[in-house]
Amino acid sequence: MVQSLERAFAILGEVARRPAGVTAIAERVRLPKSTVARLLATLEDVDAVERFDGAHWRIGPGVAALNAAVSPERNLIVAARPHLADLVGELHEDAGLGLPDGNEIRYVDQVESDNPVQVREWTGTRAPMHAVPSGLVLLAEWPDDALDAYLGGELAALTRRTVTDPARLRARLHEVCEAGYAWGLEEFAEGIDSVAAPIRDARGNAVAAIHVHGPAYRFPPDGGEPRITARVVEAAAAAGRDLEERELPRA
């Protein structure tokens, strides 16, 4: 019994880190494929995992509901994670979730792709709002007085492409607010491009951001920017709807 529980938790941990098929999960937890398939079926029966795209597994509504009860942050993570997984499955690049934390964006979750060349795990990392798309889409909706204070402070240049001129940033933020998304091309780190869109709560406030990032030499691919942008915007909107459902009072 104890061994089965340990194995089930190991599988849950891997599925939470990166949704995948039975073969990939079995390789990562170093268990026979038949054992993993059996435990996944048991976990599916109690809604701890769920199948998607036919043969892939991700965290299910049972675990999601438990996570959501822990804190508002967990609520956001639970609402966003299925959409991060969908983005990774479609775009084959890593996707993440960022929350505002003072004058910084804090990355609280990431789903990694199976691409052999990846960037890195950003969970726990903080970045100045103006230097990353996730920060820009939130900063763009700040009240005038808060934005004035931010732009009047020190604006760090993390790479030679980071925009630090207050007038240029203000104009850019206006464009971001109108468009509903932001791209960042090697502005946070050399060799990394990213696109983000805001997640909104029931009142329409931008409370978090979903982003997709990848190596600049392949992301975005030629001609692929509009499709990628549309999918990130759609994913953020869907995560906002899921967040609203989770926050509705139960009868």
N, C-alpha and C positions, 0 to 999 in steps of 0.2 A: 504493500500500500504506500509506504513512504517513498519507495523508489518511483512508483507511478506518479505520485504528486510532484516529486522533484523533476521528473521528465516533462510533465505537463506544464510546470512553471517555466522550464527552460524553453519549451516550444512557444508559450505565450510571450516570453521575453523577446524571442527572435521575430515572431510575427509583429509584435509592437514596434520593434526597431526597423523592420523592413518586410512588408507583405511579400509573399512569394509562394511558389508552388511546393508540393510535397518534397520533391527531389532536392530542391535548394535548401529547404528547412532541415531536411534530414542530414545534409552535408554539414550545415552550420552547427547543429547540435550533436553531431557525431552519433547518430542513432540509426538503426535500420529503417529503411523507407516504410516497411510494413508497420513497424511500431509507431512511427510518426503519423501514418495514415489512420491507425486505430485511435490514437489519442486525439487527433484532430476531430475525428467523428464524434468522440465523447464530448469534447469541448464545444462542438457545434450544437449538440443536444441541449446544452445549458446556456446557449447564446454567448459563450465566451469568445468564440471566433465565428466568422462567417465566410462563405465562399463568394468570390466574385470573378468575373471574366472566365467562368467555367472551371478553371483549375488552380486558381490562386486563393490565398487565405489572408484575412486581415482580422483585427480585433473586432469582436461582435458587440451587439447592443448591451449584453449583460455586463461586460467589463466596462463599457463606455458609461453606463448609468452609474456604476460604482465610482468611477473616476470623477464624473461630473459632480457628485455630491461632496467632493473633497474641498473645492475652492472655485471661485470664478475663473481663475486661470485654467484649472483643469477643465472647466466647462468649455472654454474656448478651444483647448487642445482637443477635446473629444469631438467637438463640432467640426473642427477643421481637418482632423487626421484622415478620414476617408477621402476627402477631396485632394489632400496632398498625395495620397496613394494613387488616386486616379490620374493626377497630373504626371506623376512619375511614370505610370504605365503608358501614358500616351506620348509624352515628350522625351522620355528616356534621359532626363536630367533630374538632379536632386530638387526637392521642394521643401519649403520650410514655413514656419509661423513665427512672426515677431510681434511683441507687445511693447507699447510705450513705457518707458521707465525714466521719468524726469526728462532730461534733454537727450536721452539715448533711446535706441531701440534694442530690445533684448530678445534674442532668439531662444524660443522655448521648446521647439519641436522641429524635427526634420525627418523626412522619409528619403532614403537613399535609393538611387537607381542601381541597376546591375551593370551599368557601363563600366568597363575595365579601367577607364581613366576618369577619376572623380576629383572633385575639388578638395573637400574636407568636411568634417562634422562641425557645424556651427552652433549647435545647441549650447546655451550658456554664454555665448559670445555677446558682447555689447558693441554698439557702433554709434557714432554721432548721427543724429537724425538727418542732417543734410548730406551725408556721404553715401547713403544706401537708398535704393528705391523704397524699401519697406518704411523707412523713416520719412521719406519725401511725401508719400501718399497720406501719412498722418499729419505731418507738419503743415501740409497744404490746407488743412481744415482748422488749424488753430485760430483762436480769436486774435484780432489785430494786435492787442496789447501784448499777448504772450509771444506772438510772432516777432513783434518789434524787439522785445527783450532778447529773444533767441538770436536774431540777426545782428543785434548790437553787441553780442558777446564774441568770444574767440571762436572762429570757425576753422577747425583743423583741416589741413590738406593732407590726406592720407596717401594720395598718389598725385602725379602731375596732372591728372584729369579731374580731380575733385574740384567742384565749383565752390569757391569761398567768397566771391564778391557778393556783398549783400544785395545790390541792385539786380544782378543777374539771377541770384537765387530767388528773389521775390518774384521776378518775371517767370522764372521756371515753375515756381510753386503755383502761380496762377494757371499756367498751362496744365499742370498735373491735376489741379482741382477740376478744371473743365473736362479733361480727358478721362479721369477716373483711374489712371494707372501711371506708372513711372518706369522708365528704363534707366539702368546705370551701366555704363560701359567703362570698366576698369577704373571706377571712381573710388571704390573701397579697397580693392587690392589689385595689383597688376595681374593681368591674365584672367580676370573673372568678370563676366557680364551677368546681369540680373534684371528681372522684371517683377514688379509687385503691384498688387491691387488691395484696396482696403476691405476689411470685413466690417459690416455695420450691425449695430444692435437694433432692437425693436424701435428705438426713437430716431434711427437714421444716423447715429453718431459713428464715426470711424473709430473702432476700439482696438483693432489689430490689423495685421497685414499678412497676406499669403504671398510668397515669392517663389520663383524658380530661378536657379542659377546654374551656370556651367562654364567650362573653359572658353575663353574668348575666341579661340581659333575655330570653334565649331558651334558656338551658341551666341546669337541665334543663327541658324543656317541661312544661307542665301534665300531670300524670298519667304522665309518662315516667320518673320517678326509679327505680321498681322494675325496669323493663326495662333501663335503662342500667346500673344497679348489677349486675344479674345478668350482663350481657354482659362487663363489666369483670372481674368475679370469674372468669368462665369463661375469659376471655382470659389472665388471670394464671396460672390453673391449667394451661392448655394450654402456656403458655410454660415453666412449671416442668417439665412432662413432656418437652418438647423439650430443655430444658437438661440434664435427667438423661440423655437418650439421647446427647447430645453428649459428656457427661463419662464415659460408660461405657467401660471399657478395651476396645480392639479385640483380637479373637482373632488 
